[in-house]
Amino acid sequence: MERTVFNAAQLQILDLMAYVESEDTLNEIKDMLSSYFAQKAEKEIDKLWDSGQINNSVIEEWKCEHMRTPYKAK
């Protein structure tokens, strides 16, 4: 069995989670984390837009893109 090694940030989060005593608190934490990562993604997308790496035509191309995992026939 493979052993999981946690980094310092993961250990700190685990320690903090010991104080979560309700489903409501857990849901609030999940919402905060979701908002945090959504904001980071939005900032990076804005950088790509501002640099010209993405624009409306690129987004239109993405609509037609099919990025599926190829499966081998058995």
PDB file of N, CA, C and O in Angstrom:
ATOM      1  N   MET A   1       0.839  -1.187   0.000  1.00  0.00           N
ATOM      2  CA  MET A   1       0.000   0.000   0.000  1.00  0.00           C
ATOM      3  C   MET A   1       0.882   1.248   0.000  1.00  0.00           C
ATOM      4  O   MET A   1       1.854   1.336   0.751  1.00  0.00           O
ATOM      5  N   GLU A   2       0.529   2.206  -0.851  1.00  0.00           N
ATOM      6  CA  GLU A   2       1.306   3.427  -0.966  1.00  0.00           C
ATOM      7  C   GLU A   2       0.972   4.380   0.176  1.00  0.00           C
ATOM      8  O   GLU A   2      -0.192   4.533   0.545  1.00  0.00           O
ATOM      9  N   ARG A   3       1.979   5.007   0.722  1.00  0.00           N
ATOM     10  CA  ARG A   3       1.807   5.912   1.851  1.00  0.00           C
ATOM     11  C   ARG A   3       1.631   7.343   1.351  1.00  0.00           C
ATOM     12  O   ARG A   3       2.341   7.781   0.446  1.00  0.00           O
ATOM     13  N   THR A   4       0.693   8.061   1.936  1.00  0.00           N
ATOM     14  CA  THR A   4       0.447   9.454   1.569  1.00  0.00           C
ATOM     15  C   THR A   4       1.286  10.366   2.461  1.00  0.00           C
ATOM     16  O   THR A   4       1.285  10.225   3.684  1.00  0.00           O
ATOM     17  N   VAL A   5       1.995  11.293   1.842  1.00  0.00           N
ATOM     18  CA  VAL A   5       2.796  12.265   2.585  1.00  0.00           C
ATOM     19  C   VAL A   5       2.153  13.628   2.379  1.00  0.00           C
ATOM     20  O   VAL A   5       1.980  14.082   1.248  1.00  0.00           O
ATOM     21  N   PHE A   6       1.803  14.272   3.481  1.00  0.00           N
ATOM     22  CA  PHE A   6       1.176  15.588   3.412  1.00  0.00           C
ATOM     23  C   PHE A   6       2.226  16.677   3.514  1.00  0.00           C
ATOM     24  O   PHE A   6       3.219  16.547   4.230  1.00  0.00           O
ATOM     25  N   ASN A   7       1.981  17.772   2.770  1.00  0.00           N
ATOM     26  CA  ASN A   7       2.883  18.914   2.891  1.00  0.00           C
ATOM     27  C   ASN A   7       2.423  19.784   4.062  1.00  0.00           C
ATOM     28  O   ASN A   7       1.392  19.505   4.674  1.00  0.00           O
ATOM     29  N   ALA A   8       3.175  20.825   4.371  1.00  0.00           N
ATOM     30  CA  ALA A   8       2.895  21.671   5.542  1.00  0.00           C
ATOM     31  C   ALA A   8       1.514  22.321   5.468  1.00  0.00           C
ATOM     32  O   ALA A   8       0.816  22.410   6.478  1.00  0.00           O
ATOM     33  N   ALA A   9       1.121  22.771   4.291  1.00  0.00           N
ATOM     34  CA  ALA A   9      -0.187  23.418   4.141  1.00  0.00           C
ATOM     35  C   ALA A   9      -1.314  22.423   4.393  1.00  0.00           C
ATOM     36  O   ALA A   9      -2.296  22.746   5.062  1.00  0.00           O
ATOM     37  N   GLN A  10      -1.171  21.219   3.859  1.00  0.00           N
ATOM     38  CA  GLN A  10      -2.200  20.192   4.055  1.00  0.00           C
ATOM     39  C   GLN A  10      -2.331  19.822   5.529  1.00  0.00           C
ATOM     40  O   GLN A  10      -3.440  19.637   6.031  1.00  0.00           O
ATOM     41  N   LEU A  11      -1.199  19.714   6.221  1.00  0.00           N
ATOM     42  CA  LEU A  11      -1.236  19.398   7.647  1.00  0.00           C
ATOM     43  C   LEU A  11      -1.913  20.497   8.452  1.00  0.00           C
ATOM     44  O   LEU A  11      -2.649  20.219   9.398  1.00  0.00           O
ATOM     45  N   GLN A  12      -1.664  21.738   8.075  1.00  0.00           N
ATOM     46  CA  GLN A  12      -2.286  22.854   8.781  1.00  0.00           C
ATOM     47  C   GLN A  12      -3.800  22.837   8.583  1.00  0.00           C
ATOM     48  O   GLN A  12      -4.552  23.071   9.530  1.00  0.00           O
ATOM     49  N   ILE A  13      -4.248  22.562   7.364  1.00  0.00           N
ATOM     50  CA  ILE A  13      -5.689  22.469   7.095  1.00  0.00           C
ATOM     51  C   ILE A  13      -6.310  21.334   7.900  1.00  0.00           C
ATOM     52  O   ILE A  13      -7.391  21.495   8.466  1.00  0.00           O
ATOM     53  N   LEU A  14      -5.633  20.185   7.956  1.00  0.00           N
ATOM     54  CA  LEU A  14      -6.146  19.068   8.743  1.00  0.00           C
ATOM     55  C   LEU A  14      -6.274  19.441  10.223  1.00  0.00           C
ATOM     56  O   LEU A  14      -7.262  19.095  10.871  1.00  0.00           O
ATOM     57  N   ASP A  15      -5.284  20.139  10.748  1.00  0.00           N
ATOM     58  CA  ASP A  15      -5.349  20.582  12.149  1.00  0.00           C
ATOM     59  C   ASP A  15      -6.540  21.511  12.372  1.00  0.00           C
ATOM     60  O   ASP A  15      -7.241  21.396  13.377  1.00  0.00           O
ATOM     61  N   LEU A  16      -6.768  22.433  11.431  1.00  0.00           N
ATOM     62  CA  LEU A  16      -7.886  23.376  11.566  1.00  0.00           C
ATOM     63  C   LEU A  16      -9.237  22.668  11.475  1.00  0.00           C
ATOM     64  O   LEU A  16     -10.200  23.069  12.129  1.00  0.00           O
ATOM     65  N   MET A  17      -9.301  21.628  10.671  1.00  0.00           N
ATOM     66  CA  MET A  17     -10.568  20.912  10.487  1.00  0.00           C
ATOM     67  C   MET A  17     -11.029  20.215  11.771  1.00  0.00           C
ATOM     68  O   MET A  17     -12.201  19.859  11.893  1.00  0.00           O
ATOM     69  N   ALA A  18     -10.136  20.024  12.704  1.00  0.00           N
ATOM     70  CA  ALA A  18     -10.515  19.411  13.981  1.00  0.00           C
ATOM     71  C   ALA A  18     -11.522  20.274  14.734  1.00  0.00           C
ATOM     72  O   ALA A  18     -12.241  19.774  15.599  1.00  0.00           O
ATOM     73  N   TYR A  19     -11.580  21.567  14.415  1.00  0.00           N
ATOM     74  CA  TYR A  19     -12.496  22.485  15.092  1.00  0.00           C
ATOM     75  C   TYR A  19     -13.857  22.596  14.406  1.00  0.00           C
ATOM     76  O   TYR A  19     -14.753  23.268  14.917  1.00  0.00           O
ATOM     77  N   VAL A  20     -14.016  21.956  13.277  1.00  0.00           N
ATOM     78  CA  VAL A  20     -15.300  21.986  12.560  1.00  0.00           C
ATOM     79  C   VAL A  20     -16.243  21.002  13.243  1.00  0.00           C
ATOM     80  O   VAL A  20     -15.988  19.798  13.285  1.00  0.00           O
ATOM     81  N   GLU A  21     -17.332  21.538  13.775  1.00  0.00           N
ATOM     82  CA  GLU A  21     -18.244  20.690  14.547  1.00  0.00           C
ATOM     83  C   GLU A  21     -19.628  20.554  13.934  1.00  0.00           C
ATOM     84  O   GLU A  21     -20.481  19.849  14.475  1.00  0.00           O
ATOM     85  N   SER A  22     -19.859  21.226  12.804  1.00  0.00           N
ATOM     86  CA  SER A  22     -21.201  21.125  12.216  1.00  0.00           C
ATOM     87  C   SER A  22     -21.121  21.095  10.698  1.00  0.00           C
ATOM     88  O   SER A  22     -20.148  21.539  10.088  1.00  0.00           O
ATOM     89  N   GLU A  23     -22.170  20.562  10.122  1.00  0.00           N
ATOM     90  CA  GLU A  23     -22.293  20.509   8.658  1.00  0.00           C
ATOM     91  C   GLU A  23     -22.336  21.927   8.086  1.00  0.00           C
ATOM     92  O   GLU A  23     -21.785  22.184   7.016  1.00  0.00           O
ATOM     93  N   ASP A  24     -22.994  22.847   8.802  1.00  0.00           N
ATOM     94  CA  ASP A  24     -23.082  24.239   8.335  1.00  0.00           C
ATOM     95  C   ASP A  24     -21.700  24.879   8.244  1.00  0.00           C
ATOM     96  O   ASP A  24     -21.387  25.564   7.271  1.00  0.00           O
ATOM     97  N   THR A  25     -20.882  24.649   9.260  1.00  0.00           N
ATOM     98  CA  THR A  25     -19.532  25.206   9.244  1.00  0.00           C
ATOM     99  C   THR A  25     -18.714  24.614   8.107  1.00  0.00           C
ATOM    100  O   THR A  25     -17.988  25.329   7.416  1.00  0.00           O
ATOM    101  N   LEU A  26     -18.835  23.314   7.918  1.00  0.00           N
ATOM    102  CA  LEU A  26     -18.129  22.661   6.816  1.00  0.00           C
ATOM    103  C   LEU A  26     -18.568  23.238   5.473  1.00  0.00           C
ATOM    104  O   LEU A  26     -17.731  23.483   4.604  1.00  0.00           O
ATOM    105  N   ASN A  27     -19.857  23.455   5.295  1.00  0.00           N
ATOM    106  CA  ASN A  27     -20.364  24.040   4.049  1.00  0.00           C
ATOM    107  C   ASN A  27     -19.854  25.460   3.852  1.00  0.00           C
ATOM    108  O   ASN A  27     -19.553  25.852   2.725  1.00  0.00           O
ATOM    109  N   GLU A  28     -19.751  26.242   4.928  1.00  0.00           N
ATOM    110  CA  GLU A  28     -19.210  27.600   4.820  1.00  0.00           C
ATOM    111  C   GLU A  28     -17.753  27.564   4.371  1.00  0.00           C
ATOM    112  O   GLU A  28     -17.329  28.369   3.543  1.00  0.00           O
ATOM    113  N   ILE A  29     -16.996  26.629   4.921  1.00  0.00           N
ATOM    114  CA  ILE A  29     -15.582  26.492   4.534  1.00  0.00           C
ATOM    115  C   ILE A  29     -15.472  26.084   3.072  1.00  0.00           C
ATOM    116  O   ILE A  29     -14.641  26.619   2.338  1.00  0.00           O
ATOM    117  N   LYS A  30     -16.301  25.144   2.647  1.00  0.00           N
ATOM    118  CA  LYS A  30     -16.302  24.739   1.242  1.00  0.00           C
ATOM    119  C   LYS A  30     -16.621  25.912   0.332  1.00  0.00           C
ATOM    120  O   LYS A  30     -15.987  26.082  -0.710  1.00  0.00           O
ATOM    121  N   ASP A  31     -17.608  26.732   0.721  1.00  0.00           N
ATOM    122  CA  ASP A  31     -17.970  27.910  -0.077  1.00  0.00           C
ATOM    123  C   ASP A  31     -16.814  28.898  -0.158  1.00  0.00           C
ATOM    124  O   ASP A  31     -16.542  29.453  -1.223  1.00  0.00           O
ATOM    125  N   MET A  32     -16.126  29.119   0.976  1.00  0.00           N
ATOM    126  CA  MET A  32     -14.993  30.050   0.983  1.00  0.00           C
ATOM    127  C   MET A  32     -13.878  29.554   0.076  1.00  0.00           C
ATOM    128  O   MET A  32     -13.300  30.330  -0.685  1.00  0.00           O
ATOM    129  N   LEU A  33     -13.574  28.260   0.156  1.00  0.00           N
ATOM    130  CA  LEU A  33     -12.522  27.703  -0.696  1.00  0.00           C
ATOM    131  C   LEU A  33     -12.907  27.763  -2.172  1.00  0.00           C
ATOM    132  O   LEU A  33     -12.074  28.076  -3.023  1.00  0.00           O
ATOM    133  N   SER A  34     -14.165  27.464  -2.471  1.00  0.00           N
ATOM    134  CA  SER A  34     -14.630  27.543  -3.856  1.00  0.00           C
ATOM    135  C   SER A  34     -14.506  28.964  -4.389  1.00  0.00           C
ATOM    136  O   SER A  34     -14.049  29.173  -5.513  1.00  0.00           O
ATOM    137  N   SER A  35     -14.914  29.939  -3.584  1.00  0.00           N
ATOM    138  CA  SER A  35     -14.819  31.347  -3.995  1.00  0.00           C
ATOM    139  C   SER A  35     -13.367  31.755  -4.212  1.00  0.00           C
ATOM    140  O   SER A  35     -13.046  32.451  -5.175  1.00  0.00           O
ATOM    141  N   TYR A  36     -12.497  31.319  -3.314  1.00  0.00           N
ATOM    142  CA  TYR A  36     -11.076  31.654  -3.421  1.00  0.00           C
ATOM    143  C   TYR A  36     -10.492  31.157  -4.739  1.00  0.00           C
ATOM    144  O   TYR A  36      -9.845  31.913  -5.463  1.00  0.00           O
ATOM    145  N   PHE A  37     -10.724  29.881  -5.045  1.00  0.00           N
ATOM    146  CA  PHE A  37     -10.149  29.318  -6.267  1.00  0.00           C
ATOM    147  C   PHE A  37     -10.838  29.857  -7.520  1.00  0.00           C
ATOM    148  O   PHE A  37     -10.199  29.976  -8.565  1.00  0.00           O
ATOM    149  N   ALA A  38     -12.109  30.181  -7.435  1.00  0.00           N
ATOM    150  CA  ALA A  38     -12.805  30.794  -8.574  1.00  0.00           C
ATOM    151  C   ALA A  38     -12.219  32.175  -8.869  1.00  0.00           C
ATOM    152  O   ALA A  38     -12.033  32.536 -10.031  1.00  0.00           O
ATOM    153  N   GLN A  39     -11.929  32.946  -7.823  1.00  0.00           N
ATOM    154  CA  GLN A  39     -11.327  34.269  -8.014  1.00  0.00           C
ATOM    155  C   GLN A  39      -9.940  34.160  -8.640  1.00  0.00           C
ATOM    156  O   GLN A  39      -9.588  34.943  -9.522  1.00  0.00           O
ATOM    157  N   LYS A  40      -9.150  33.183  -8.178  1.00  0.00           N
ATOM    158  CA  LYS A  40      -7.813  32.984  -8.764  1.00  0.00           C
ATOM    159  C   LYS A  40      -7.914  32.619 -10.241  1.00  0.00           C
ATOM    160  O   LYS A  40      -7.155  33.130 -11.065  1.00  0.00           O
ATOM    161  N   ALA A  41      -8.851  31.736 -10.573  1.00  0.00           N
ATOM    162  CA  ALA A  41      -9.034  31.335 -11.976  1.00  0.00           C
ATOM    163  C   ALA A  41      -9.469  32.534 -12.811  1.00  0.00           C
ATOM    164  O   ALA A  41      -8.987  32.725 -13.927  1.00  0.00           O
ATOM    165  N   GLU A  42     -10.375  33.338 -12.272  1.00  0.00           N
ATOM    166  CA  GLU A  42     -10.856  34.510 -13.001  1.00  0.00           C
ATOM    167  C   GLU A  42      -9.724  35.499 -13.270  1.00  0.00           C
ATOM    168  O   GLU A  42      -9.652  36.076 -14.355  1.00  0.00           O
ATOM    169  N   LYS A  43      -8.843  35.700 -12.292  1.00  0.00           N
ATOM    170  CA  LYS A  43      -7.701  36.601 -12.494  1.00  0.00           C
ATOM    171  C   LYS A  43      -6.785  36.089 -13.602  1.00  0.00           C
ATOM    172  O   LYS A  43      -6.306  36.864 -14.429  1.00  0.00           O
ATOM    173  N   GLU A  44      -6.545  34.775 -13.611  1.00  0.00           N
ATOM    174  CA  GLU A  44      -5.676  34.205 -14.641  1.00  0.00           C
ATOM    175  C   GLU A  44      -6.323  34.300 -16.022  1.00  0.00           C
ATOM    176  O   GLU A  44      -5.640  34.572 -17.010  1.00  0.00           O
ATOM    177  N   ILE A  45      -7.619  34.082 -16.094  1.00  0.00           N
ATOM    178  CA  ILE A  45      -8.333  34.221 -17.370  1.00  0.00           C
ATOM    179  C   ILE A  45      -8.271  35.664 -17.849  1.00  0.00           C
ATOM    180  O   ILE A  45      -8.082  35.920 -19.038  1.00  0.00           O
ATOM    181  N   ASP A  46      -8.430  36.603 -16.926  1.00  0.00           N
ATOM    182  CA  ASP A  46      -8.323  38.021 -17.291  1.00  0.00           C
ATOM    183  C   ASP A  46      -6.936  38.341 -17.843  1.00  0.00           C
ATOM    184  O   ASP A  46      -6.813  39.113 -18.794  1.00  0.00           O
ATOM    185  N   LYS A  47      -5.888  37.753 -17.251  1.00  0.00           N
ATOM    186  CA  LYS A  47      -4.527  37.972 -17.756  1.00  0.00           C
ATOM    187  C   LYS A  47      -4.394  37.451 -19.188  1.00  0.00           C
ATOM    188  O   LYS A  47      -3.808  38.110 -20.046  1.00  0.00           O
ATOM    189  N   LEU A  48      -4.951  36.249 -19.434  1.00  0.00           N
ATOM    190  CA  LEU A  48      -4.901  35.689 -20.787  1.00  0.00           C
ATOM    191  C   LEU A  48      -5.650  36.569 -21.778  1.00  0.00           C
ATOM    192  O   LEU A  48      -5.197  36.773 -22.904  1.00  0.00           O
ATOM    193  N   TRP A  49      -6.798  37.088 -21.355  1.00  0.00           N
ATOM    194  CA  TRP A  49      -7.595  37.960 -22.224  1.00  0.00           C
ATOM    195  C   TRP A  49      -6.832  39.250 -22.513  1.00  0.00           C
ATOM    196  O   TRP A  49      -6.741  39.685 -23.662  1.00  0.00           O
ATOM    197  N   ASP A  50      -6.284  39.859 -21.455  1.00  0.00           N
ATOM    198  CA  ASP A  50      -5.565  41.127 -21.613  1.00  0.00           C
ATOM    199  C   ASP A  50      -4.314  40.975 -22.480  1.00  0.00           C
ATOM    200  O   ASP A  50      -3.922  41.905 -23.184  1.00  0.00           O
ATOM    201  N   SER A  51      -3.685  39.785 -22.422  1.00  0.00           N
ATOM    202  CA  SER A  51      -2.473  39.568 -23.223  1.00  0.00           C
ATOM    203  C   SER A  51      -2.806  39.178 -24.661  1.00  0.00           C
ATOM    204  O   SER A  51      -1.913  39.111 -25.506  1.00  0.00           O
ATOM    205  N   GLY A  52      -4.080  38.921 -24.942  1.00  0.00           N
ATOM    206  CA  GLY A  52      -4.490  38.558 -26.286  1.00  0.00           C
ATOM    207  C   GLY A  52      -4.390  37.064 -26.588  1.00  0.00           C
ATOM    208  O   GLY A  52      -4.621  36.639 -27.720  1.00  0.00           O
ATOM    209  N   GLN A  53      -4.044  36.268 -25.573  1.00  0.00           N
ATOM    210  CA  GLN A  53      -3.931  34.828 -25.794  1.00  0.00           C
ATOM    211  C   GLN A  53      -5.289  34.169 -25.990  1.00  0.00           C
ATOM    212  O   GLN A  53      -5.395  33.142 -26.660  1.00  0.00           O
ATOM    213  N   ILE A  54      -6.327  34.759 -25.406  1.00  0.00           N
ATOM    214  CA  ILE A  54      -7.694  34.311 -25.695  1.00  0.00           C
ATOM    215  C   ILE A  54      -8.525  35.525 -26.056  1.00  0.00           C
ATOM    216  O   ILE A  54      -8.280  36.633 -25.577  1.00  0.00           O
ATOM    217  N   ASN A  55      -9.515  35.297 -26.912  1.00  0.00           N
ATOM    218  CA  ASN A  55     -10.442  36.342 -27.318  1.00  0.00           C
ATOM    219  C   ASN A  55     -11.746  35.665 -27.736  1.00  0.00           C
ATOM    220  O   ASN A  55     -11.897  34.453 -27.581  1.00  0.00           O
ATOM    221  N   ASN A  56     -12.673  36.435 -28.256  1.00  0.00           N
ATOM    222  CA  ASN A  56     -13.975  35.865 -28.622  1.00  0.00           C
ATOM    223  C   ASN A  56     -13.860  34.748 -29.661  1.00  0.00           C
ATOM    224  O   ASN A  56     -14.593  33.761 -29.586  1.00  0.00           O
ATOM    225  N   SER A  57     -12.960  34.891 -30.617  1.00  0.00           N
ATOM    226  CA  SER A  57     -12.849  33.856 -31.645  1.00  0.00           C
ATOM    227  C   SER A  57     -12.294  32.552 -31.061  1.00  0.00           C
ATOM    228  O   SER A  57     -12.700  31.469 -31.482  1.00  0.00           O
ATOM    229  N   VAL A  58     -11.381  32.645 -30.109  1.00  0.00           N
ATOM    230  CA  VAL A  58     -10.850  31.449 -29.453  1.00  0.00           C
ATOM    231  C   VAL A  58     -11.959  30.755 -28.671  1.00  0.00           C
ATOM    232  O   VAL A  58     -12.075  29.530 -28.704  1.00  0.00           O
ATOM    233  N   ILE A  59     -12.757  31.522 -27.983  1.00  0.00           N
ATOM    234  CA  ILE A  59     -13.864  30.954 -27.214  1.00  0.00           C
ATOM    235  C   ILE A  59     -14.863  30.288 -28.148  1.00  0.00           C
ATOM    236  O   ILE A  59     -15.393  29.225 -27.825  1.00  0.00           O
ATOM    237  N   GLU A  60     -15.129  30.895 -29.299  1.00  0.00           N
ATOM    238  CA  GLU A  60     -16.024  30.282 -30.274  1.00  0.00           C
ATOM    239  C   GLU A  60     -15.456  28.955 -30.778  1.00  0.00           C
ATOM    240  O   GLU A  60     -16.202  27.998 -30.982  1.00  0.00           O
ATOM    241  N   GLU A  61     -14.134  28.896 -30.979  1.00  0.00           N
ATOM    242  CA  GLU A  61     -13.487  27.645 -31.401  1.00  0.00           C
ATOM    243  C   GLU A  61     -13.661  26.563 -30.333  1.00  0.00           C
ATOM    244  O   GLU A  61     -13.881  25.397 -30.658  1.00  0.00           O
ATOM    245  N   TRP A  62     -13.562  26.950 -29.070  1.00  0.00           N
ATOM    246  CA  TRP A  62     -13.714  25.981 -27.973  1.00  0.00           C
ATOM    247  C   TRP A  62     -15.090  25.329 -27.986  1.00  0.00           C
ATOM    248  O   TRP A  62     -15.236  24.179 -27.573  1.00  0.00           O
ATOM    249  N   LYS A  63     -16.091  26.048 -28.454  1.00  0.00           N
ATOM    250  CA  LYS A  63     -17.447  25.496 -28.493  1.00  0.00           C
ATOM    251  C   LYS A  63     -17.525  24.253 -29.372  1.00  0.00           C
ATOM    252  O   LYS A  63     -18.341  23.366 -29.124  1.00  0.00           O
ATOM    253  N   CYS A  64     -16.685  24.186 -30.391  1.00  0.00           N
ATOM    254  CA  CYS A  64     -16.725  23.076 -31.342  1.00  0.00           C
ATOM    255  C   CYS A  64     -15.675  22.010 -31.040  1.00  0.00           C
ATOM    256  O   CYS A  64     -15.609  20.990 -31.725  1.00  0.00           O
ATOM    257  N   GLU A  65     -14.865  22.241 -30.028  1.00  0.00           N
ATOM    258  CA  GLU A  65     -13.787  21.318 -29.721  1.00  0.00           C
ATOM    259  C   GLU A  65     -14.317  20.082 -29.007  1.00  0.00           C
ATOM    260  O   GLU A  65     -15.166  20.183 -28.121  1.00  0.00           O
ATOM    261  N   HIS A  66     -13.817  18.931 -29.394  1.00  0.00           N
ATOM    262  CA  HIS A  66     -14.204  17.676 -28.754  1.00  0.00           C
ATOM    263  C   HIS A  66     -12.947  17.053 -28.171  1.00  0.00           C
ATOM    264  O   HIS A  66     -12.147  16.448 -28.884  1.00  0.00           O
ATOM    265  N   MET A  67     -12.788  17.209 -26.877  1.00  0.00           N
ATOM    266  CA  MET A  67     -11.594  16.699 -26.202  1.00  0.00           C
ATOM    267  C   MET A  67     -11.992  15.487 -25.363  1.00  0.00           C
ATOM    268  O   MET A  67     -12.135  15.574 -24.143  1.00  0.00           O
ATOM    269  N   ARG A  68     -12.162  14.389 -26.026  1.00  0.00           N
ATOM    270  CA  ARG A  68     -12.564  13.166 -25.335  1.00  0.00           C
ATOM    271  C   ARG A  68     -11.381  12.236 -25.165  1.00  0.00           C
ATOM    272  O   ARG A  68     -10.425  12.263 -25.940  1.00  0.00           O
ATOM    273  N   THR A  69     -11.465  11.430 -24.153  1.00  0.00           N
ATOM    274  CA  THR A  69     -10.439  10.420 -23.930  1.00  0.00           C
ATOM    275  C   THR A  69     -10.635   9.298 -24.941  1.00  0.00           C
ATOM    276  O   THR A  69     -11.723   8.730 -25.036  1.00  0.00           O
ATOM    277  N   PRO A  70      -9.591   8.977 -25.694  1.00  0.00           N
ATOM    278  CA  PRO A  70      -9.728   7.882 -26.663  1.00  0.00           C
ATOM    279  C   PRO A  70      -9.762   6.535 -25.936  1.00  0.00           C
ATOM    280  O   PRO A  70      -8.941   6.268 -25.059  1.00  0.00           O
ATOM    281  N   TYR A  71     -10.701   5.715 -26.308  1.00  0.00           N
ATOM    282  CA  TYR A  71     -10.818   4.383 -25.729  1.00  0.00           C
ATOM    283  C   TYR A  71     -10.518   3.344 -26.783  1.00  0.00           C
ATOM    284  O   TYR A  71     -10.934   3.479 -27.934  1.00  0.00           O
ATOM    285  N   LYS A  72      -9.809   2.324 -26.401  1.00  0.00           N
ATOM    286  CA  LYS A  72      -9.496   1.245 -27.329  1.00  0.00           C
ATOM    287  C   LYS A  72     -10.658   0.249 -27.347  1.00  0.00           C
ATOM    288  O   LYS A  72     -11.204  -0.102 -26.301  1.00  0.00           O
ATOM    289  N   ALA A  73     -11.017  -0.188 -28.516  1.00  0.00           N
ATOM    290  CA  ALA A  73     -12.078  -1.197 -28.644  1.00  0.00           C
ATOM    291  C   ALA A  73     -11.548  -2.525 -28.127  1.00  0.00           C
ATOM    292  O   ALA A  73     -10.406  -2.905 -28.384  1.00  0.00           O
ATOM    293  N   LYS A  74     -12.381  -3.198 -27.416  1.00  0.00           N
ATOM    294  CA  LYS A  74     -11.959  -4.489 -26.859  1.00  0.00           C
ATOM    295  C   LYS A  74     -12.430  -5.620 -27.722  1.00  0.00           C
ATOM    296  O   LYS A  74     -12.170  -6.782 -27.412  1.00  0.00           O
TER     297      LYS A  74
END
